[in-house]
Amino acid sequence: DGGITQSPKYLFRKEGQNVTLSCEQNLNHDAMYWYRQDPGQGLRLIYYSQIVNDFQKGDIAEGYSVSREKKESFPLTVTSAQKNPTAFYLCASSLMPRNSPLHFGNGTRLTVT
Amino acid sequence: SQQGEEDPQALSIQEGENATMNCSYKTSINNLQWYRQNSGRGLVHLILIRSNEREKHSGRLRVTLDTSKKSSSLLITASRAADTASYFCATVLYSGGSNYKLTFGKGTLLTVNP
């Protein structure tokens, strides 16, 4: 079955530590995205990538970094510079052009204490 | 400020009733998309409606788009307990070339009581 796999489902870290969230897709989609979801808020775009080895900042990129070394993979690193990292993180992918529907993974809930 | 805003924020109905959710936006769009999110899960795409379309159907779902009023509605007919979820609209703006911006609203939490 084609889809997007995010791992782990739950992640706990101490403040000051970097943490990397995994996202893998086998849909052969060119575009991949990372969103953050907080209670009562809509989804906010962190980073997106339209092609391997290229990515662009979204609306809330500060404190995050990404890489796109393979078409299937788009890992997100939450750095210690992110002031409020506790959130639900969603990875998505789509066909190009980027007005196409998004396919989402089931998310990673990150808790930083 | 949000490009898409859903209304109401929460809606509670009985099984078998219809549920209507609305989405308003501020600027001209390329398309508008509706998604469903079950608690603790990822979003699932439901319907995409283009700016030159007025209505689309998919099973028990009906989406309308009124570009003059900059609004869209999602109607779920004959609701079921399994329809309990948050529903989000996402507006897609086009800014030239291959540049599109998709913006999500804050969602409507639908509860369908058995």
HADDOCK unambig.tbl for C-alpha pairs under 7 A between the chains (distance, minus, plus):
assign (segid A and resid 40 and name CA) (segid B and resid 106 and name CA) 6.50 0.50 0.50
assign (segid A and resid 41 and name CA) (segid B and resid 106 and name CA) 5.07 0.50 0.50
assign (segid A and resid 42 and name CA) (segid B and resid 104 and name CA) 5.65 0.50 0.50
assign (segid A and resid 42 and name CA) (segid B and resid 105 and name CA) 5.15 0.50 0.50
assign (segid A and resid 42 and name CA) (segid B and resid 106 and name CA) 3.87 0.50 0.50
assign (segid A and resid 42 and name CA) (segid B and resid 107 and name CA) 6.63 0.50 0.50
assign (segid A and resid 43 and name CA) (segid B and resid 104 and name CA) 5.80 0.50 0.50
assign (segid A and resid 90 and name CA) (segid B and resid 42 and name CA) 6.74 0.50 0.50
assign (segid A and resid 97 and name CA) (segid B and resid 98 and name CA) 6.57 0.50 0.50
assign (segid A and resid 98 and name CA) (segid B and resid 100 and name CA) 5.90 0.50 0.50
assign (segid A and resid 99 and name CA) (segid B and resid 92 and name CA) 6.28 0.50 0.50
assign (segid A and resid 99 and name CA) (segid B and resid 100 and name CA) 6.05 0.50 0.50
assign (segid A and resid 101 and name CA) (segid B and resid 45 and name CA) 6.54 0.50 0.50
assign (segid A and resid 102 and name CA) (segid B and resid 45 and name CA) 6.74 0.50 0.50
assign (segid A and resid 103 and name CA) (segid B and resid 44 and name CA) 6.81 0.50 0.50
assign (segid A and resid 104 and name CA) (segid B and resid 42 and name CA) 5.49 0.50 0.50
assign (segid A and resid 104 and name CA) (segid B and resid 43 and name CA) 5.75 0.50 0.50
assign (segid A and resid 104 and name CA) (segid B and resid 44 and name CA) 6.76 0.50 0.50
assign (segid A and resid 105 and name CA) (segid B and resid 42 and name CA) 5.46 0.50 0.50
assign (segid A and resid 106 and name CA) (segid B and resid 41 and name CA) 4.77 0.50 0.50
assign (segid A and resid 106 and name CA) (segid B and resid 42 and name CA) 4.15 0.50 0.50
assign (segid A and resid 107 and name CA) (segid B and resid 41 and name CA) 6.41 0.50 0.50
assign (segid A and resid 107 and name CA) (segid B and resid 42 and name CA) 5.85 0.50 0.50
